[in-house]
Amino acid sequence: MAALALFAAVGIFADDRTLLGVPIWLKPFKFSLSIAVYGTTIAWMLGLLAGRRSRFGWWLGTVVAGAMLIEIAVIVGQAARGRQSHFNFQTPLDGVLYNVMGATIATAWVATLILAILLLMQRMPDRANALAVRLGIIVALVGMAVGFLMTLPTDAELAQDDPTIIGAHSVGVADGGPGLPLVNWSTTGGDLRAGHFIGMHALQALPLFALALTLLARRFARLRNDRVRTRLTGVAGLFHGGLTVLVTWQALRGQSLVHPDALTLAAAGALLVATAAGAAWAVTAPARSTGSPEPVRPAAPAVPVEAV
């Protein structure tokens, strides 16, 4: 995937073709980077499994790798042909390729779900890190599931007798309009890719958050207690999940990520206040030390005054 990202990056500048208003090799570039990060994270998580779960995890990793290879092969092949890879039923071949890609995505989602179940069952020495991994993969599954919303036909497509495009990234506007740099999320309407992206990258964000807490514990004594770190990780996980839901809800209302209305701002404010309150509770609530307690020495017997 890293090599493919370099190839696609060259293609962005060497090939002047565009599709839906962006360079035709931009999608292979973004997907190759995304799959590289996703695959590396899944490989690390598989390494957390022990015993028979480790062997089963090997097969899960093989399934995920195979599914991702098929998906990127379709995306690159369609880019080379100058064709749209997603939602495309313009020709029988386009429809078959899109359905194959949809099957690989569903397969990867199910494999990731099984991995999440295995990680919930796996004992890990550090509770904060364990919670980060488990919440990360659960929120990532929610983010991945947002992708299935993109496959639903729009109102305009339902009005057609035989639509050639079924599904869209954008809500309320057509795909291919003005978008943010690189990610190309719509700036004029809703875009489900925002929630999809934010949710999926909980896989990396939450374990990195737990790692940051461990590093900060060298300077802040309060963070040396794993109960505090675990509570803060839980708050971070709820924030990331809430943000995924919030951004997806905003997109489904046909609203651009960069142009929130008062209702969206109020919901975002409530999420931030709840997160701040949760963080304050996590740090200030009583936290019994998880280290080995020092042995309690028996008190010296009291000596009566009369005996002195």
C-alpha positions in Angstrom: 0.0 0.0 0.0 2.9 2.4 0.7 4.4 1.7 -2.7 1.0 2.1 -4.3 0.5 5.4 -2.5 3.7 6.7 -4.1 2.6 5.5 -7.5 -0.8 7.2 -7.2 0.9 10.4 -6.0 2.9 10.5 -9.2 -0.3 9.8 -11.1 -2.0 12.8 -9.6 0.6 15.1 -11.3 1.4 13.0 -14.4 -2.1 12.2 -15.5 -4.3 15.2 -16.2 -7.6 13.3 -16.2 -10.2 14.2 -13.6 -13.3 12.5 -12.3 -16.1 14.3 -10.4 -13.9 17.4 -10.3 -10.8 15.8 -8.8 -7.6 14.1 -10.2 -8.5 10.6 -11.2 -5.6 9.1 -9.1 -6.6 10.9 -5.9 -8.9 8.1 -4.8 -6.3 5.4 -5.2 -3.9 7.6 -3.3 -6.3 8.1 -0.3 -7.4 4.5 -0.2 -3.9 3.1 -0.3 -2.8 5.3 2.6 -6.0 4.4 4.5 -5.5 0.7 4.0 -1.8 0.9 5.0 -2.8 2.5 8.3 -5.7 0.2 8.9 -3.7 -2.9 8.0 -0.8 -1.9 10.3 -3.2 -1.3 13.2 -5.1 -4.5 12.7 -1.7 -6.4 12.6 -0.7 -4.8 15.9 -4.1 -5.7 17.5 -3.8 -9.3 16.3 -0.5 -9.4 18.2 -2.4 -8.8 21.4 -4.1 -12.2 21.1 -2.7 -15.2 22.9 -3.2 -19.0 22.7 -5.8 -20.4 20.3 -7.1 -16.9 19.7 -3.8 -16.0 18.2 -4.1 -18.7 15.6 -7.7 -17.7 14.8 -6.5 -14.1 14.6 -4.0 -15.1 11.9 -6.8 -16.3 9.7 -8.8 -13.1 10.4 -5.7 -11.1 9.3 -5.4 -13.1 6.1 -9.1 -12.5 5.3 -8.8 -8.8 6.0 -5.6 -8.5 3.8 -7.2 -10.4 1.0 -10.4 -8.3 1.1 -8.4 -5.1 1.1 -6.3 -6.2 -1.8 -9.3 -7.0 -3.9 -10.9 -3.6 -3.0 -7.8 -1.6 -3.9 -7.4 -3.6 -7.1 -10.9 -2.6 -8.2 -10.3 1.1 -7.3 -7.0 1.2 -9.1 -8.3 -0.6 -12.2 -11.3 1.7 -12.5 -9.1 4.7 -12.1 -6.8 3.5 -14.9 -9.9 3.0 -17.1 -11.2 6.5 -16.2 -14.3 5.1 -14.6 -16.0 5.7 -11.2 -15.4 2.8 -8.8 -18.1 3.5 -6.3 -21.9 3.4 -6.9 -21.3 2.8 -10.6 -23.8 0.7 -12.6 -23.2 2.4 -16.0 -22.1 -0.9 -17.6 -22.5 -4.5 -16.6 -18.7 -4.6 -15.9 -18.9 -1.5 -13.7 -21.8 -3.1 -11.8 -20.0 -6.4 -11.2 -16.8 -4.6 -10.0 -18.8 -2.4 -7.6 -20.6 -5.4 -6.2 -17.3 -7.3 -5.7 -15.9 -4.3 -3.9 -19.0 -4.1 -1.7 -18.6 -7.8 -0.8 -15.0 -7.3 0.2 -15.9 -4.3 2.4 -18.6 -6.4 4.1 -16.1 -9.2 4.6 -13.6 -6.9 6.2 -16.2 -5.4 8.5 -17.3 -8.9 9.7 -13.7 -9.9 10.3 -13.1 -6.8 12.3 -16.2 -7.4 14.3 -14.9 -10.9 15.2 -11.5 -9.5 16.1 -13.4 -7.0 18.4 -15.1 -9.9 20.2 -11.8 -11.7 20.6 -10.2 -8.6 22.1 -13.1 -8.2 24.5 -12.3 -11.7 25.7 -8.5 -11.3 25.8 -6.9 -10.4 29.1 -4.4 -7.6 28.9 -2.0 -6.4 31.7 -2.8 -2.7 31.4 -6.4 -1.8 31.9 -6.2 1.6 30.2 -4.5 0.2 27.1 -7.0 -2.6 27.0 -10.0 -0.3 27.2 -8.4 1.9 24.5 -8.0 -1.0 22.1 -11.6 -2.3 22.8 -13.3 1.1 22.5 -11.1 1.9 19.5 -12.2 -1.1 17.5 -15.9 -0.7 18.5 -16.0 3.0 17.5 -14.2 2.0 14.3 -16.9 -0.6 13.5 -19.5 2.2 13.8 -17.4 4.4 11.5 -17.1 1.6 9.0 -20.8 1.0 9.1 -21.4 4.6 8.1 -20.1 3.5 4.7 -23.1 1.3 4.2 -25.3 4.4 4.4 -23.5 5.7 1.3 -24.8 2.8 -0.8 -28.5 3.8 -0.3 -30.1 5.4 -3.3 -30.8 9.1 -3.2 -34.2 10.6 -3.8 -33.1 11.7 -7.3 -31.9 8.2 -8.1 -35.2 6.7 -6.9 -37.0 9.0 -9.2 -35.2 7.4 -12.2 -36.5 4.3 -14.0 -33.0 2.8 -14.5 -30.4 4.8 -12.6 -26.8 4.2 -13.6 -25.4 5.6 -10.3 -26.9 4.2 -7.0 -25.6 5.8 -3.8 -23.5 8.8 -3.0 -21.0 10.3 -0.6 -22.9 13.6 -0.3 -26.3 14.3 1.0 -28.5 17.0 -0.4 -26.0 17.8 -3.2 -24.5 15.9 -6.0 -21.1 14.3 -5.6 -18.3 16.2 -7.3 -19.1 19.7 -6.1 -16.8 22.0 -4.1 -14.9 20.2 -1.3 -12.2 20.5 1.3 -8.6 20.1 0.2 -7.4 16.5 -0.1 -10.3 14.7 1.5 -12.8 16.5 -0.8 -15.6 16.5 1.7 -18.4 18.6 0.4 -18.5 22.3 1.5 -22.1 22.8 0.2 -23.9 19.8 1.6 -23.7 16.8 3.9 -20.9 14.3 3.4 -20.9 10.9 5.0 -17.2 10.4 4.5 -16.5 12.7 7.5 -18.2 10.4 10.0 -16.7 7.4 8.2 -13.2 8.8 8.5 -13.5 10.0 12.1 -15.0 6.7 13.3 -12.6 4.4 11.6 -9.5 6.3 12.9 -10.6 5.6 16.5 -8.5 2.5 15.9 -5.4 4.6 16.1 -6.6 7.6 18.1 -7.6 5.9 21.3 -4.6 3.6 21.7 -2.3 6.6 21.0 -4.3 8.5 23.6 -3.6 5.8 26.1 0.0 5.8 25.2 0.2 9.5 25.7 -1.3 9.2 29.2 1.4 6.6 30.0 4.2 9.0 28.8 2.6 11.9 30.7 2.6 9.8 33.9 6.3 10.3 34.1 5.6 14.0 34.9 2.2 13.9 36.6 1.8 11.6 39.6 -1.9 11.5 39.3 -1.7 9.7 36.0 0.5 6.9 37.5 -2.6 5.4 38.8 -4.1 3.1 36.2 -7.7 3.8 37.5 -7.3 7.4 36.5 -5.8 6.5 33.1 -8.6 4.0 32.5 -11.3 6.5 33.3 -9.7 9.2 31.1 -9.5 6.6 28.3 -13.2 5.8 28.7 -14.1 9.5 28.5 -12.0 9.8 25.3 -13.7 6.8 23.8 -17.1 8.2 24.5 -16.1 11.5 23.1 -14.8 9.9 19.9 -17.9 7.8 19.5 -20.1 10.9 20.2 -18.2 12.9 17.6 -18.7 10.1 15.0 -22.4 10.1 15.6 -22.7 13.9 15.7 -20.8 14.4 12.4 -22.8 11.6 10.7 -26.1 13.1 11.9 -25.0 16.5 10.6 -24.3 14.9 7.2 -27.6 13.1 7.0 -29.3 16.5 7.5 -27.6 17.7 4.3 -25.3 20.0 6.2 -21.6 20.6 5.4 -19.1 19.9 8.1 -17.7 23.4 7.8 -21.1 25.2 7.9 -22.9 23.9 11.1 -26.2 25.4 12.1 -27.3 26.4 15.6 -28.6 22.9 16.4 -25.3 21.2 15.4 -23.3 23.8 17.4 -25.5 23.2 20.4 -25.0 19.4 20.2 -21.3 19.9 19.8 -21.2 22.2 22.8 -23.1 19.6 24.9 -20.6 17.0 23.8 -17.6 19.1 24.8 -19.2 20.1 28.2 -19.9 16.4 28.9 -16.4 15.4 27.9 -14.9 18.1 30.1 -17.0 17.1 33.0 -16.1 13.5 32.5 -12.4 14.3 32.4 -12.6 16.4 35.6 -14.4 13.5 37.3 -11.8 11.0 36.0 -8.9 13.0 37.4 -10.4 14.1 40.7 -12.5 11.1 41.8 -10.9 8.9 44.5 -8.5 6.4 42.9 -7.1 3.6 45.0 -3.5 2.9 44.1 -3.1 -0.4 42.2 0.5 -0.9 43.3 1.5 -3.3 45.9 0.6 -1.9 49.3 3.3 -1.4 51.8 3.1 -3.9 54.7 1.4 -2.4 57.8 3.6 -2.5 60.8 1.8 -3.4 64.1 1.5 -0.4 66.4 3.8 -0.5 69.5 1.8 -1.3 72.6 0.8 1.6 74.7 2.9 2.0 77.9 0.8 3.1 80.9 2.0 6.3 82.5 2.2 4.6 85.8 4.8 2.2 84.5 7.2 4.9 83.5 
